[in-house]
Amino acid sequence: MRLLGNIIWFLCSGIWALISWTAVGFILCLTIIGIPFALQSAKMAGSSLFPFGVVIMEEV
């Protein structure tokens, strides 16, 4: 079921979410203050491509 959901998501809006999060990350890298937010944006870009079955947790 996750595979089917990921395929449908990728075809409908996953690629656009990836492009958007990546563009936002590059823009945030232009300032020193934005670099931590850019790193989080990169994580969101990766998980927005195939979101079903992905667990986002802070490493302790």
Stockholm file with secondary structure:
# STOCKHOLM 1.0

chainA/1-60         MRLLGNIIWFLCSGIWALISWTAVGFILCLTIIGIPFALQSAKMAGSSLFPFGVVIMEEV
#=GR chainA/1-60 SS CHHHHHHHHIIIIIHHHHHHHHHHHHHHTTSTTTHHHHHHHHHHHHHHHSCTTCCCCCCC
#=GC SS_cons        CHHHHHHHHIIIIIHHHHHHHHHHHHHHTTSTTTHHHHHHHHHHHHHHHSCTTCCCCCCC
//
